[in-house]
Amino acid sequence: MARAFWKGAISFGLVYIPVELYSATHSATIDLDYLDKRDFSPVGYQRYNKRTGKLVEWKDIVRGYQYKKGQYVALSDEDFRQANTKAAQTVEITSFTDATNITPEFYDTPYWVAPQKGGQKVYALLREALKRTGKVAIANVVVRTRQHLAVLLPENDILELNTLRFPGEIRTPEDMGVDVPSAKEAGLAPREISMAEKLIEEMTEPWKPEKYHDTYREDLMKRINEKVRSKETHTLTEAPKAKPQKSAEIIDLMSVLKQSLEKGRGGGHARRPARHANTRHAKRKVARG
C-alpha cells in the first residue's frame, strides 16, 4: 500500500474536507552508477564537512539559512510547519476556472488526493460539482517546505492535485531569442495547410495512455543485456566516426504530405476522427510529460 506523505484539508468558503496526498508518479529511469573507468570501481557521492573534511551521516544533517556570511539559522521540519500552520496543512481554494484556461506549460507535478475518515461525503460533493460544471479549482498549498500554486480537478472517481508553475518560472520565446515565423513568412500555401489538416484528421484517435510506453528504456535494457551476454561488461563502446553532414535539402512539402496520407489509407493505419476525444485531458497529460 502506498503511504500518504501529506495530511491536511481542502478548504473553500466554509467547506472543510480532511484529505491526504499521494504521489501520482514514479521514476521509470534505469538506475545507473558512476564508475571510475580505470578499474570500474563505483564512484561514491560524499557529504563532507567543509571545515574538517570528514564525512557526515544523514542523521547529522540539518537545513540552515545563511542570514549573513558564515552565520546560519538551523531549521527543522517543525519550523517549516510553524511558519504558517494553516498554509502547511491546507489546500486553500481561491477560485474556480475552466480547465482549458490553463495551458500545458503551467502543469508541473501531479498528486492523488484521497479523503480521510469523516471526509468522504464532502469530498464526493466537491468532485461531483467539478465534474458537472467542467471547472477546476485554483489553490495554494505548501508541499515539502515550498508553497505552490495548484489546480484541483476530478479524474474519474478521485481528485487530482497538480502543482503549477508560476508565470515567472516559464521562459517566453522572447526570453530565449527564438524566431518563430508566421505562416506567411514561412511561405506556406493554402493547399499545404489543407493537406496537413487532412493528415491530422486521419491520425486523430481517442487518448489512450495505456498504449504508450518507454521504448527507449526497453532498447537500452536490450543493449545492456547484449553486453552482459557477450561479456563486454568492462568494455566502453566507442562512438563511430562522425560522417560529414549534408546540407539541408529543399523538400517538396505537398509530395511528402500526399505520401503520408496514402500510407495511412493503404497501410491499415487510417484512423477515424475521435469526435468525443477529451481535449482537456490530453492537454493535461502532455503537460506532465
C-alpha positions as CSV (number, residue, x, y, z in Angstrom):
1,M,0.0,0.0,0.0
2,A,1.2,3.5,-0.9
3,R,1.7,5.8,2.1
4,A,0.4,9.4,2.3
5,F,3.2,11.9,2.6
6,W,0.9,14.9,3.5
7,K,-2.2,15.1,5.6
8,G,-4.4,18.2,5.9
9,A,-7.6,19.6,4.4
10,I,-9.1,21.2,1.3
11,S,-11.0,24.4,2.2
12,F,-13.2,26.7,0.2
13,G,-15.7,29.1,1.6
14,L,-16.8,27.4,4.9
15,V,-16.3,23.9,3.4
16,Y,-13.6,21.8,5.1
17,I,-12.5,18.4,3.6
18,P,-9.9,16.3,5.5
19,V,-7.6,14.7,2.9
20,E,-4.2,13.2,2.3
21,L,-1.9,13.4,-0.7
22,Y,-0.2,10.5,-2.5
23,S,2.5,10.8,-5.2
24,A,0.9,10.1,-8.6
25,T,4.1,9.3,-10.4
26,H,7.3,7.3,-10.0
27,S,10.6,7.3,-11.9
28,A,11.0,4.7,-14.5
29,T,14.6,5.5,-15.3
30,I,17.3,2.9,-15.3
31,D,19.4,3.1,-12.2
32,L,23.0,3.7,-13.3
33,D,26.0,4.2,-11.1
34,Y,29.1,6.3,-11.9
35,L,32.3,4.3,-12.2
36,D,36.0,5.0,-12.4
37,K,36.8,3.9,-16.0
38,R,40.3,2.9,-14.9
39,D,39.2,-0.1,-12.7
40,F,35.3,0.2,-12.9
41,S,35.0,0.8,-9.2
42,P,31.9,2.7,-8.1
43,V,32.4,6.5,-7.6
44,G,30.6,7.5,-4.4
45,Y,28.6,10.7,-3.6
46,Q,30.1,12.0,-0.4
47,R,28.6,14.5,2.1
48,Y,31.5,16.0,3.9
49,N,32.1,18.8,6.5
50,K,33.8,21.6,4.6
51,R,35.7,22.7,7.7
52,T,37.0,19.3,8.9
53,G,36.8,17.4,5.6
54,K,35.2,14.4,7.4
55,L,32.1,12.5,6.1
56,V,28.7,13.5,7.6
57,E,25.9,11.0,8.2
58,W,22.4,11.8,7.1
59,K,21.2,11.8,10.7
60,D,23.6,14.6,11.5
61,I,22.5,16.9,8.6
62,V,20.1,19.8,9.2
63,R,18.9,22.6,6.9
64,G,20.1,26.1,7.5
65,Y,19.6,29.7,6.2
66,Q,22.7,31.9,5.9
67,Y,21.5,35.2,7.3
68,K,25.0,36.7,6.9
69,K,28.3,35.3,5.7
70,G,29.2,32.3,7.8
71,Q,26.2,32.6,10.1
72,Y,23.2,30.3,9.9
73,V,19.8,29.8,11.4
74,A,19.1,26.0,11.7
75,L,15.6,24.9,10.6
76,S,13.7,21.7,11.5
77,D,10.5,20.3,9.9
78,E,8.6,21.8,12.8
79,D,10.0,25.2,12.0
80,F,8.6,24.9,8.4
81,R,5.2,23.8,9.8
82,Q,5.1,26.6,12.5
83,A,5.9,29.3,9.9
84,N,2.3,29.1,8.9
85,T,0.4,26.2,10.4
86,K,-2.7,26.8,8.3
87,A,-0.8,27.1,5.0
88,A,1.2,24.0,5.8
89,Q,-1.9,21.9,6.4
90,T,-4.4,23.3,3.9
91,V,-5.2,23.1,0.2
92,E,-6.8,26.5,0.1
93,I,-9.0,27.0,-2.9
94,T,-9.0,30.6,-4.0
95,S,-11.1,30.4,-7.2
96,F,-12.5,28.2,-10.0
97,T,-11.9,28.4,-13.7
98,D,-12.4,26.4,-16.9
99,A,-9.8,23.7,-17.4
100,T,-9.0,24.9,-20.9
101,N,-7.8,28.2,-19.4
102,I,-4.6,26.6,-18.0
103,T,-2.2,25.9,-20.8
104,P,0.2,22.8,-20.7
105,E,3.4,24.6,-19.7
106,F,2.0,25.6,-16.3
107,Y,1.4,22.0,-15.2
108,D,4.2,20.5,-13.0
109,T,3.7,17.6,-10.6
110,P,0.6,15.5,-10.1
111,Y,-0.6,14.1,-6.8
112,W,-3.7,11.9,-5.9
113,V,-6.0,13.4,-3.2
114,A,-7.8,10.9,-1.0
115,P,-10.4,11.6,1.7
116,Q,-9.6,11.0,5.3
117,K,-12.1,9.3,7.6
118,G,-15.1,11.5,8.0
119,G,-14.5,13.5,4.8
120,Q,-16.0,11.1,2.2
121,K,-19.3,12.9,1.7
122,V,-17.9,16.4,1.3
123,Y,-15.0,15.0,-0.9
124,A,-17.6,13.4,-3.2
125,L,-19.6,16.7,-3.2
126,L,-16.6,18.7,-4.5
127,R,-15.7,16.0,-7.0
128,E,-19.2,15.8,-8.5
129,A,-19.6,19.6,-8.5
130,L,-16.4,20.0,-10.5
131,K,-17.4,17.3,-12.9
132,R,-20.8,18.8,-13.6
133,T,-19.6,22.3,-14.1
134,G,-16.5,21.4,-16.1
135,K,-14.4,23.6,-13.8
136,V,-11.2,23.1,-11.9
137,A,-10.1,24.7,-8.6
138,I,-7.1,27.0,-8.3
139,A,-5.5,26.6,-4.9
140,N,-2.5,27.4,-2.7
141,V,-0.7,24.6,-0.9
142,V,2.6,24.0,0.8
143,V,4.3,20.7,-0.3
144,R,7.7,19.7,1.0
145,T,8.5,23.1,2.5
146,R,7.6,25.1,-0.6
147,Q,4.4,27.0,-1.4
148,H,2.8,26.1,-4.7
149,L,0.1,27.3,-6.9
150,A,-2.0,24.3,-7.7
151,V,-5.0,23.1,-9.7
152,L,-7.5,20.6,-8.2
153,L,-9.5,18.6,-10.7
154,P,-11.6,15.4,-10.9
155,E,-10.0,12.3,-12.5
156,N,-12.8,9.7,-12.7
157,D,-13.6,9.0,-9.1
158,I,-10.6,10.6,-7.5
159,L,-9.4,14.2,-7.1
160,E,-6.1,15.1,-8.5
161,L,-3.9,18.0,-7.3
162,N,-1.4,19.2,-9.8
163,T,1.1,21.8,-8.8
164,L,1.5,24.7,-11.2
165,R,4.5,26.8,-12.2
166,F,4.3,30.5,-11.5
167,P,4.4,32.7,-14.6
168,G,7.9,33.9,-13.7
169,E,9.2,30.4,-13.9
170,I,8.2,30.0,-17.6
171,R,10.5,31.3,-20.3
172,T,8.9,33.1,-23.2
173,P,10.1,32.7,-26.8
174,E,11.3,36.3,-26.5
175,D,13.4,35.4,-23.4
176,M,15.2,32.8,-25.4
177,G,15.6,34.9,-28.6
178,V,13.6,32.3,-30.6
179,D,12.4,33.5,-34.0
180,V,9.1,31.9,-34.9
181,P,7.9,32.6,-38.5
182,S,4.3,33.3,-39.3
183,A,2.5,31.2,-41.9
184,K,3.1,33.9,-44.5
185,E,6.8,34.4,-43.6
186,A,7.3,30.6,-43.9
187,G,5.8,30.7,-47.4
188,L,3.0,28.2,-46.7
189,A,0.4,27.7,-49.4
190,P,-3.3,27.2,-48.5
191,R,-3.2,23.8,-50.2
192,E,-0.3,22.7,-48.0
193,I,-2.2,23.8,-44.8
194,S,-5.3,22.0,-46.0
195,M,-3.4,18.8,-46.7
196,A,-1.8,18.9,-43.3
197,E,-5.2,19.3,-41.7
198,K,-6.4,16.2,-43.5
199,L,-3.4,14.2,-42.3
200,I,-4.1,15.3,-38.7
201,E,-7.7,14.3,-39.2
202,E,-6.6,10.9,-40.5
203,M,-4.4,10.3,-37.5
204,T,-6.8,11.5,-34.8
205,E,-7.9,9.0,-32.2
206,P,-9.1,8.9,-28.6
207,W,-6.4,9.4,-26.0
208,K,-5.4,6.0,-24.6
209,P,-2.3,6.5,-22.4
210,E,-2.0,2.7,-21.8
211,K,-0.9,2.4,-25.5
212,Y,2.3,4.2,-24.8
213,H,5.5,3.1,-23.0
214,D,9.1,4.0,-22.8
215,T,10.6,2.2,-25.8
216,Y,14.0,3.8,-25.4
217,R,14.3,2.3,-21.9
218,E,13.4,-1.1,-23.3
219,D,16.0,-0.7,-26.1
220,L,18.7,0.4,-23.7
221,M,18.0,-2.7,-21.5
222,K,18.4,-4.9,-24.6
223,R,21.7,-3.2,-25.2
224,I,22.8,-3.8,-21.6
225,N,21.7,-7.5,-21.7
226,E,23.6,-7.9,-25.0
227,K,26.8,-6.6,-23.4
228,V,26.3,-8.9,-20.4
229,R,25.8,-12.0,-22.7
230,S,28.8,-11.2,-24.8
231,K,30.9,-10.5,-21.7
232,E,31.5,-6.9,-22.6
233,T,30.9,-5.8,-19.1
234,H,34.1,-3.8,-18.8
235,T,34.2,-2.6,-22.4
236,L,33.3,1.0,-23.3
237,T,31.6,1.3,-26.6
238,E,33.3,3.9,-28.8
239,A,31.2,6.2,-30.9
240,P,31.5,5.7,-34.7
241,K,33.4,8.4,-36.7
242,A,31.1,11.3,-37.5
243,K,30.1,11.5,-41.1
244,P,30.1,14.9,-42.7
245,Q,26.5,16.2,-42.6
246,K,24.7,17.0,-45.8
247,S,23.4,20.5,-46.2
248,A,19.7,20.9,-45.6
249,E,17.7,19.7,-48.6
250,I,14.7,21.5,-50.0
251,I,11.7,19.2,-49.8
252,D,8.5,19.1,-51.8
253,L,6.1,19.6,-48.9
254,M,2.9,18.7,-50.9
255,S,4.5,15.4,-52.1
256,V,5.5,14.4,-48.6
257,L,2.0,15.2,-47.2
258,K,0.4,13.2,-50.0
259,Q,2.6,10.2,-49.4
260,S,1.8,10.4,-45.7
261,L,-1.9,10.4,-46.4
262,E,-1.6,7.5,-48.9
263,K,0.5,5.5,-46.4
264,G,-2.2,5.9,-43.8
265,R,-5.1,4.8,-46.1
266,G,-3.3,1.9,-47.8
267,G,-1.2,0.6,-44.9
268,G,-4.0,-0.1,-42.5
269,H,-3.1,2.9,-40.3
270,A,-6.0,5.1,-41.1
271,R,-7.9,6.3,-38.0
272,R,-11.4,7.7,-37.7
273,P,-11.7,11.2,-36.1
274,A,-12.4,11.0,-32.4
275,R,-15.5,13.2,-32.0
276,H,-15.5,12.8,-28.3
277,A,-11.8,12.9,-27.5
278,N,-11.2,14.6,-24.2
279,T,-9.1,17.6,-25.3
280,R,-8.6,18.9,-21.8
281,H,-7.4,15.5,-20.5
282,A,-5.0,15.2,-23.4
283,K,-3.5,18.7,-22.8
284,R,-3.0,18.0,-19.2
285,K,-1.2,14.7,-19.8
286,V,1.1,16.4,-22.3
287,A,1.9,18.9,-19.6
288,R,3.1,16.1,-17.3
289,G,5.4,14.6,-19.6
